[in-house]
Amino acid sequence: MSATAGQAQGERGLAERLGLKPGQVVQEIGWDEDVDDELRSSIETLTGNELLDEDSYDVVDAVLLWWRDGDGDLFDVLTSAMRVLADGGQIWLLTPKAGRDGHVEPSDIGEDSTTAGLSQTSSISAAPDWSGTRLVPPKGSRR
């Protein structure tokens, strides 16, 4: 395998850990200078699509939500994000890891996601400075 092919495989691996697949459409909410560009690039490489910005109202397969303590009302943003999700869609809530500026307590994530009607299904280390929490609406839910 060439170095370029190996690099592309590694980039796709980051997005694959999020359960994303080629052809899927992903919306990004909460972009700022501190986001992980390698993760963003891996999603675009794997899906073959650019990330849609937060002003888009297109139906999407997944929402990539960068969230920091102090960003506002997480419940409001989660309920807005659910409106654009396709059936079977998912929200990946990305928050700074413990000890980093903007860290969000897991209890806050649990409370706001449950209140929004979302189920927390898994958590991963999404990037060196970011934790990822997968949130999904109940099957067959109407938004």
C-alpha positions in Angstrom: 0.0 0.0 0.0 1.3 3.4 -0.9 1.8 6.1 1.7 -1.0 8.1 0.2 -3.4 5.1 0.3 -2.4 4.4 3.9 -3.0 8.0 4.8 -6.5 7.9 3.2 -7.3 4.6 5.0 -6.2 6.2 8.3 -8.4 9.2 7.7 -11.4 7.1 6.8 -10.8 5.1 10.0 -11.6 8.2 12.2 -15.0 8.6 10.5 -15.7 4.9 10.4 -15.4 4.9 14.2 -18.4 7.2 14.1 -20.3 4.6 12.1 -20.4 6.8 9.0 -20.6 5.3 5.5 -19.8 6.5 2.0 -22.5 8.6 0.5 -24.0 9.8 3.8 -24.7 13.5 4.4 -23.4 15.1 7.6 -24.3 18.5 9.0 -21.7 20.3 11.2 -22.9 22.5 14.1 -20.7 24.5 16.5 -17.6 24.8 14.3 -14.9 27.0 15.8 -11.1 27.3 15.6 -10.7 24.6 18.2 -12.4 21.7 16.3 -10.4 18.7 15.1 -9.7 19.3 11.4 -8.4 15.7 11.0 -11.7 14.3 12.1 -13.6 16.7 9.8 -11.5 15.8 6.9 -11.9 12.1 7.6 -15.7 12.4 7.5 -15.5 14.2 4.2 -13.1 11.6 2.8 -15.2 8.7 3.8 -18.6 10.1 2.9 -17.5 11.8 -0.3 -19.5 14.9 0.7 -18.5 18.2 2.2 -20.0 18.8 5.7 -23.1 20.9 5.5 -23.0 24.0 7.7 -25.4 24.7 10.6 -27.6 27.0 8.5 -28.6 24.1 6.2 -32.1 22.6 6.4 -31.4 19.6 4.2 -32.2 16.2 5.7 -29.0 14.5 6.9 -27.9 11.1 8.0 -25.8 12.5 10.9 -25.1 15.7 12.8 -21.6 16.5 14.0 -22.2 18.8 17.0 -19.2 20.4 18.6 -20.2 21.6 22.0 -18.4 23.4 24.8 -19.4 24.4 28.3 -20.7 28.0 27.9 -22.0 27.5 24.3 -25.6 28.1 25.4 -28.5 25.7 25.8 -27.6 22.2 24.7 -31.3 21.1 24.9 -32.3 23.7 22.3 -29.5 22.8 19.9 -30.2 19.1 20.2 -33.9 19.5 19.5 -33.1 21.7 16.5 -30.6 19.1 15.2 -33.2 16.4 15.5 -35.4 18.2 13.0 -33.0 17.6 10.1 -32.2 13.9 10.9 -33.3 11.3 8.4 -34.9 8.1 9.9 -32.2 6.1 11.5 -30.0 9.2 11.8 -27.6 10.0 14.6 -26.1 13.0 16.4 -22.5 12.8 17.4 -22.1 15.3 20.3 -18.4 16.2 20.5 -17.2 17.8 23.7 -13.7 18.7 25.0 -12.2 15.9 27.1 -11.9 16.3 30.9 -9.3 18.8 32.0 -9.6 20.8 28.8 -11.3 24.3 28.4 -15.0 23.9 27.7 -15.3 20.4 29.2 -19.0 19.4 29.6 -20.0 17.2 32.5 -21.4 13.8 31.4 -24.4 14.3 33.7 -25.3 17.5 31.8 -25.1 15.6 28.5 -27.3 12.9 29.9 -29.9 15.2 31.3 -30.2 17.4 28.2 -30.2 14.5 25.7 -32.8 12.6 27.7 -35.0 15.7 28.0 -34.7 16.2 24.2 -35.9 12.6 23.7 -32.6 11.2 22.6 -30.9 8.0 23.8 -27.2 7.9 24.5 -25.8 4.7 22.8 -22.1 5.0 23.0 -19.1 7.2 23.8 -15.7 7.2 22.2 -12.5 9.2 22.1 -13.2 10.9 18.8 -10.0 13.0 18.6 -7.0 13.9 20.8 -9.0 16.7 22.6 -12.6 15.6 21.9 -14.9 13.0 23.3 -17.8 11.8 21.2 -21.2 10.8 22.5 -23.6 9.1 20.0 -27.2 10.2 20.5 -30.2 8.7 18.6 -33.9 9.5 18.6 -36.3 6.6 19.4 -37.1 4.4 16.5 -40.2 5.6 14.6 -40.2 8.9 16.4 -41.8 11.9 14.7 -39.9 15.2 14.9 
